[in-house]
Amino acid sequence: MAGGNHSQAAEERATSRSQSEVNKRLKYISLAVLVVQNASLILSIRYVRTLPGDRFFATSAVVMAEVLKVLTCLLIILLQKRFSVKETAFFLVDSIVFQYKDTLKLAVPSLIYTLQNNLQYIAISNLPAATFQVTYQLKILTTALFSVLMLRKSLSRVQWVSLLLLFAGVAIVQVQQEGKKEASVSDGSNQNYTVGLVAVVISCLSSGFAGVYFEKILKGSSASVWVRNVQLGIFGTVLGMLGLWWNDGAAIAEHGFLFGYTDMVWCVIFNQAFGGLLVAVVVKYADNILKGFATSFSIIVSTVMSIYLFGFHVDLLFTAGAGLVIGAVYMYSLPKAPGSSSPGSSSSSSVSSASPRTDGGGEMEAFLPKSVLVK
């Protein structure tokens, strides 16, 4: 009997070690996916928006990404229903039409996300990729402040210090950019640093508000994460089409919806549409510290790649500012003291706590596609 118990205990230890190794490997894979998705999207948008020749309409790219996300989520729901079209249709009608009050709650955050996605195209079109990546971390500050004001959450001293360092780092980078802008920005006739800076600041404000508003109105909801994305995508497509008509209607009527689309533009759209969904699959293996590392490492990758791709110049002032931001992001993601309540490290983390966790653990991070970053 004792021999049997010893054998069983040995098997359990071996299984536990094996599972630990698998989880460790998955963590490193998650880190790589988060870094690649974070950096590649920003760099690719910057690249396609600064190429000579016909420039595609950013409003059409936002709409196309929304359509692809809706279709992908519908396919996933159909797969969950074992490819039963009838059952899927009844499920969607019940979730979206009959529960219309729940659906309408998503109109406001969807409007904000659509605005945010368009603003990010404007910002990346006018700012160096590295500068955008550093400045966009202000979304951590705005999310924290909105969480304190709207949800009455509290921050630890370390988090308050990290937010001050974050603001200081971004401010230093802006001083550096004001004094010595990227050559392509100062020489390019179609790029305006001030417009890009205003766009990224408004995008950070909208990101913080949308995440906290999402958490406030959807707390306790049991709807499927994929249904939520369909609901968001429907509103996002309609609102995106309105923005497209308002801003580029005449030009699109003349040149066409897909004007300026190249293989690289399609890569950007697919990255935006599916990158966040891919992150949703792996992010359940990533804790806050790993996500903080991913964000910090993405800033470094974006900076290094910007040097080679866009001739970005890194001096001591930019290095100091970016270093403060990287340190602040890491500090903010450190484990909180037991019993303390604090907001997520970004709008996406706020969204992830908006409703009960599903079988996928961190699957609520599938709301990430509404923004171009992980964040």
C-alpha positions as CSV (number, residue, x, y, z in Angstrom):
1,M,0.0,0.0,0.0
2,A,2.8,2.3,1.0
3,G,4.6,1.5,-2.3
4,G,1.5,2.3,-4.3
5,N,1.2,5.7,-2.6
6,H,4.9,6.5,-3.2
7,S,4.5,5.6,-6.9
8,Q,1.4,7.8,-7.2
9,A,3.2,10.7,-5.5
10,A,6.2,10.3,-7.8
11,E,3.9,10.3,-10.9
12,E,2.1,13.5,-9.6
13,R,5.5,15.2,-9.1
14,A,6.6,14.3,-12.6
15,T,3.3,15.5,-14.0
16,S,3.6,18.8,-12.1
17,R,7.2,19.3,-13.3
18,S,6.2,18.6,-16.9
19,Q,3.2,21.0,-16.6
20,S,5.5,23.7,-15.1
21,E,7.9,23.3,-18.0
22,V,5.1,23.6,-20.5
23,N,3.7,26.7,-18.8
24,K,7.2,28.3,-18.7
25,R,7.6,27.7,-22.4
26,L,4.1,29.1,-23.1
27,K,5.1,32.2,-21.1
28,Y,8.1,32.8,-23.3
29,I,6.0,32.3,-26.5
30,S,3.4,34.7,-25.1
31,L,6.1,37.3,-24.5
32,A,7.3,36.9,-28.1
33,V,3.8,37.2,-29.5
34,L,3.0,40.3,-27.4
35,V,6.3,42.0,-28.4
36,V,5.9,41.2,-32.1
37,Q,2.3,42.2,-32.3
38,N,3.0,45.5,-30.4
39,A,6.0,46.6,-32.4
40,S,5.1,45.2,-35.9
41,L,1.7,47.0,-36.1
42,I,3.1,50.4,-35.2
43,L,6.1,50.0,-37.5
44,S,4.1,48.7,-40.4
45,I,1.5,51.5,-40.2
46,R,4.3,54.0,-40.1
47,Y,5.9,52.4,-43.1
48,V,2.8,52.3,-45.3
49,R,1.8,55.8,-44.3
50,T,5.2,57.3,-45.3
51,L,5.7,55.5,-48.6
52,P,5.6,57.7,-51.7
53,G,2.7,57.3,-54.1
54,D,-1.0,56.9,-53.6
55,R,-1.9,56.9,-50.0
56,F,-4.8,54.6,-48.9
57,F,-7.7,56.0,-46.8
58,A,-7.2,55.3,-43.1
59,T,-11.0,55.4,-42.6
60,S,-11.4,52.6,-45.0
61,A,-8.7,50.5,-43.3
62,V,-10.5,50.9,-40.0
63,V,-13.8,49.7,-41.5
64,M,-12.1,46.8,-43.2
65,A,-10.4,45.7,-40.0
66,E,-13.8,45.8,-38.2
67,V,-15.5,43.7,-40.9
68,L,-12.7,41.1,-40.7
69,K,-12.9,40.9,-36.9
70,V,-16.7,40.4,-37.0
71,L,-16.4,37.7,-39.6
72,T,-13.7,36.0,-37.6
73,C,-15.8,36.0,-34.4
74,L,-18.8,34.8,-36.3
75,L,-16.7,31.9,-37.6
76,I,-15.5,31.1,-34.1
77,I,-19.1,31.1,-32.8
78,L,-20.2,28.8,-35.7
79,L,-17.3,26.5,-34.8
80,Q,-18.4,26.5,-31.1
81,K,-21.9,25.5,-32.3
82,R,-20.5,22.6,-34.4
83,F,-21.2,24.4,-37.7
84,S,-24.9,24.4,-37.1
85,V,-26.0,27.5,-39.0
86,K,-29.5,27.4,-37.5
87,E,-28.3,27.1,-33.9
88,T,-25.7,29.9,-34.5
89,A,-28.4,32.2,-36.1
90,F,-30.8,31.7,-33.2
91,F,-28.0,32.3,-30.7
92,L,-26.9,35.5,-32.3
93,V,-30.5,36.8,-32.7
94,D,-31.1,36.1,-29.0
95,S,-27.8,37.7,-27.9
96,I,-27.9,40.7,-30.1
97,V,-31.5,41.5,-31.0
98,F,-33.7,40.2,-28.2
99,Q,-31.2,41.4,-25.6
100,Y,-31.0,44.8,-27.3
101,K,-30.5,46.7,-24.1
102,D,-27.3,44.8,-23.5
103,T,-26.2,45.4,-27.1
104,L,-26.9,49.1,-26.9
105,K,-24.6,49.5,-23.9
106,L,-21.7,48.9,-26.3
107,A,-22.6,51.8,-28.6
108,V,-20.6,54.4,-26.6
109,P,-17.4,52.4,-26.2
110,S,-17.6,51.3,-29.8
111,L,-17.8,54.9,-30.9
112,I,-14.8,55.7,-28.7
113,Y,-12.8,52.8,-30.1
114,T,-13.6,53.7,-33.7
115,L,-12.4,57.3,-33.0
116,Q,-9.3,55.9,-31.3
117,N,-8.4,53.7,-34.2
118,N,-8.7,56.6,-36.7
119,L,-6.7,58.8,-34.4
120,Q,-3.9,56.3,-34.1
121,Y,-3.5,56.2,-37.9
122,I,-3.3,60.0,-37.8
123,A,-0.8,59.9,-35.0
124,I,1.5,57.2,-36.5
125,S,1.3,59.0,-39.8
126,N,2.8,62.2,-38.3
127,L,5.0,60.9,-35.5
128,P,8.2,58.7,-35.5
129,A,7.2,55.1,-34.6
130,A,9.4,55.2,-31.5
131,T,8.0,58.5,-30.3
132,F,4.5,57.3,-30.8
133,Q,5.3,54.0,-28.9
134,V,6.7,56.0,-25.9
135,T,4.0,58.7,-25.9
136,Y,1.1,56.2,-26.2
137,Q,2.0,54.7,-22.8
138,L,0.2,57.7,-21.4
139,K,-2.9,55.5,-21.7
140,I,-1.7,53.8,-18.5
141,L,-1.9,57.2,-16.8
142,T,-5.4,58.1,-18.2
143,T,-6.8,54.6,-17.4
144,A,-5.5,54.9,-13.8
145,L,-7.0,58.4,-13.3
146,F,-10.4,57.4,-14.8
147,S,-10.4,54.3,-12.6
148,V,-9.8,56.4,-9.5
149,L,-12.5,59.0,-10.5
150,M,-15.2,56.7,-11.9
151,L,-14.7,53.4,-10.1
152,R,-13.3,54.8,-6.8
153,K,-10.3,52.5,-7.1
154,S,-7.1,53.2,-5.2
155,L,-3.5,53.1,-6.3
156,S,-0.4,52.0,-4.3
157,R,2.4,54.4,-3.6
158,V,4.6,52.6,-6.1
159,Q,2.0,53.0,-8.8
160,W,1.6,56.8,-8.1
161,V,5.4,57.1,-8.3
162,S,5.4,55.1,-11.6
163,L,2.8,57.4,-13.1
164,L,4.9,60.4,-12.2
165,L,7.9,58.8,-13.8
166,L,5.8,57.9,-16.8
167,F,4.6,61.5,-17.3
168,A,8.2,62.8,-16.8
169,G,9.6,60.4,-19.4
170,V,7.0,61.3,-22.0
171,A,7.5,65.0,-21.3
172,I,11.3,64.6,-21.8
173,V,10.7,62.8,-25.1
174,Q,8.5,65.6,-26.3
175,V,11.1,68.2,-25.4
176,Q,13.7,66.2,-27.3
177,Q,11.4,65.9,-30.4
178,E,10.5,69.6,-30.3
179,G,14.2,70.5,-30.4
180,K,15.3,67.9,-32.9
181,K,12.6,66.2,-34.9
182,E,13.0,63.2,-37.1
183,A,14.4,64.1,-40.5
184,S,11.4,62.6,-42.4
185,V,9.0,64.6,-40.3
186,S,10.8,67.9,-40.6
187,D,11.3,67.6,-44.3
188,G,8.1,65.8,-45.2
189,S,5.4,68.2,-46.5
190,N,2.5,65.9,-45.5
191,Q,3.6,65.3,-41.9
192,N,2.8,67.5,-39.0
193,Y,4.3,66.8,-35.5
194,T,1.7,68.8,-33.6
195,V,-1.2,67.1,-35.3
196,G,0.3,63.7,-34.5
197,L,0.9,64.7,-30.8
198,V,-2.6,66.0,-30.4
199,A,-4.0,62.8,-32.0
200,V,-2.0,60.5,-29.7
201,V,-3.0,62.4,-26.6
202,I,-6.7,62.3,-27.5
203,S,-6.3,58.6,-28.3
204,C,-4.8,58.0,-24.8
205,L,-7.7,59.9,-23.2
206,S,-10.3,57.9,-25.2
207,S,-8.5,54.6,-24.5
208,G,-8.5,55.2,-20.7
209,F,-12.1,56.4,-20.6
210,A,-13.4,53.5,-22.9
211,G,-11.7,50.8,-20.8
212,V,-13.0,52.1,-17.5
213,Y,-16.5,52.8,-18.9
214,F,-16.5,49.3,-20.3
215,E,-15.7,47.9,-16.9
216,K,-18.4,50.0,-15.2
217,I,-21.3,49.1,-17.5
218,L,-20.5,45.5,-18.2
219,K,-19.5,44.3,-14.7
220,G,-21.4,41.0,-14.0
221,S,-22.2,40.3,-17.6
222,S,-22.0,36.7,-18.7
223,A,-22.1,37.2,-22.5
224,S,-19.5,35.3,-24.6
225,V,-16.4,37.3,-25.4
226,W,-16.9,36.5,-29.1
227,V,-20.5,37.8,-29.0
228,R,-19.2,41.0,-27.3
229,N,-16.7,41.4,-30.2
230,V,-19.5,40.9,-32.8
231,Q,-21.6,43.6,-31.0
232,L,-18.7,46.0,-30.9
233,G,-17.8,45.2,-34.5
234,I,-21.3,45.9,-35.8
235,F,-21.3,49.3,-34.1
236,G,-17.7,49.9,-35.1
237,T,-18.5,49.1,-38.8
238,V,-21.5,51.4,-38.9
239,L,-19.7,54.2,-37.1
240,G,-16.6,53.7,-39.2
241,M,-18.7,54.0,-42.4
242,L,-20.2,57.2,-41.1
243,G,-16.7,58.6,-40.4
244,L,-15.5,57.4,-43.8
245,W,-18.4,59.2,-45.5
246,W,-17.9,62.4,-43.4
247,N,-14.2,62.6,-43.9
248,D,-13.4,60.9,-47.2
249,G,-16.8,60.4,-48.9
250,A,-16.1,62.4,-52.0
251,A,-12.6,61.1,-52.5
252,I,-13.7,57.5,-52.1
253,A,-16.6,58.0,-54.5
254,E,-14.1,59.2,-57.0
255,H,-11.2,56.7,-56.4
256,G,-12.9,53.7,-54.8
257,F,-12.9,52.1,-51.3
258,L,-9.7,50.1,-51.9
259,F,-7.8,53.0,-53.4
260,G,-4.1,52.8,-52.6
261,Y,-4.3,49.3,-51.1
262,T,-1.1,47.3,-51.6
263,D,0.0,43.9,-50.2
264,M,1.7,45.7,-47.3
265,V,-1.5,47.7,-46.6
266,W,-3.4,44.4,-46.4
267,C,-0.8,43.0,-44.1
268,V,-1.4,46.0,-41.8
269,I,-5.2,45.5,-41.8
270,F,-4.8,41.7,-41.2
271,N,-2.4,42.5,-38.3
272,Q,-4.8,44.9,-36.8
273,A,-7.8,42.6,-37.2
274,F,-6.3,39.3,-36.2
275,G,-3.3,40.4,-34.1
276,G,-5.4,41.2,-31.1
277,L,-7.3,38.0,-31.4
278,L,-4.0,36.1,-31.5
279,V,-2.9,38.0,-28.4
280,A,-6.2,36.9,-26.8
281,V,-5.2,33.3,-27.2
282,V,-1.8,33.6,-25.6
283,V,-2.3,36.4,-23.1
284,K,-3.9,34.0,-20.5
285,Y,-0.3,32.6,-20.0
286,A,1.1,36.1,-19.4
287,D,0.9,37.8,-16.0
288,N,1.0,41.6,-15.5
289,I,4.8,41.5,-15.1
290,L,5.3,39.7,-18.4
291,K,2.9,42.1,-20.1
292,G,4.9,45.0,-18.7
293,F,8.1,43.4,-20.0
294,A,6.5,43.0,-23.4
295,T,5.5,46.7,-23.5
296,S,8.9,47.8,-22.5
297,F,10.7,45.5,-24.9
298,S,8.3,46.6,-27.7
299,I,9.5,50.2,-27.2
300,I,13.1,49.1,-27.5
301,V,12.3,47.1,-30.7
302,S,10.4,50.0,-32.2
303,T,13.2,52.4,-31.5
304,V,15.9,50.1,-32.9
305,M,13.9,49.3,-36.1
306,S,13.0,53.0,-36.5
307,I,16.8,53.7,-36.7
308,Y,17.2,51.3,-39.6
309,L,13.9,51.8,-41.4
310,F,13.3,55.6,-41.0
311,G,16.6,57.1,-40.1
312,F,15.4,57.9,-36.6
313,H,18.0,59.6,-34.4
314,V,18.4,58.5,-30.8
315,D,20.2,61.0,-28.5
316,L,20.8,61.1,-24.7
317,L,17.5,63.0,-24.0
318,F,15.3,60.5,-25.9
319,T,17.2,57.6,-24.2
320,A,16.6,59.1,-20.8
321,G,12.9,59.8,-21.5
322,A,12.3,56.3,-23.0
323,G,14.2,54.7,-20.1
324,L,11.9,56.4,-17.6
325,V,8.8,55.2,-19.4
326,I,10.1,51.7,-19.6
327,G,10.9,51.7,-15.9
328,A,7.5,53.2,-15.1
329,V,5.6,50.6,-17.1
330,Y,7.5,47.8,-15.3
331,M,6.9,49.4,-11.9
332,Y,3.2,49.8,-12.5
333,S,2.9,46.1,-13.5
334,L,4.5,44.8,-10.2
335,P,2.3,42.7,-8.0
336,K,0.1,44.7,-5.7
337,A,0.1,44.3,-1.9
338,P,-2.6,41.9,-0.7
339,G,-6.0,43.6,-0.3
340,S,-5.1,46.6,-2.4
341,S,-7.4,47.5,-5.3
342,S,-6.1,49.2,-8.3
343,P,-6.9,49.6,-11.9
344,G,-5.5,47.6,-14.7
345,S,-2.3,48.6,-16.3
346,S,-4.1,49.7,-19.5
347,S,-7.5,50.1,-21.0
348,S,-7.3,46.5,-22.2
349,S,-6.8,45.2,-18.6
350,S,-9.8,47.2,-17.5
351,V,-11.8,45.6,-20.2
352,S,-10.6,42.2,-19.2
353,S,-12.2,42.6,-15.8
354,A,-15.4,43.9,-17.2
355,S,-17.1,40.5,-17.0
356,P,-16.5,37.2,-15.4
357,R,-13.6,35.2,-16.7
358,T,-14.5,32.6,-19.3
359,D,-13.1,29.1,-19.8
360,G,-10.2,30.7,-21.6
361,G,-8.9,32.5,-18.5
362,G,-7.5,35.7,-20.0
363,E,-9.8,35.4,-23.0
364,M,-11.4,38.7,-22.2
365,E,-8.3,40.2,-23.6
366,A,-9.9,39.5,-27.0
367,F,-11.3,43.0,-26.7
368,L,-7.7,44.1,-27.5
369,P,-8.4,44.3,-31.2
370,K,-10.4,47.5,-30.7
371,S,-7.1,49.2,-30.2
372,V,-3.9,48.9,-32.3
373,L,-1.8,48.1,-29.2
374,V,-1.7,45.7,-26.5
375,K,-1.5,46.6,-24.3
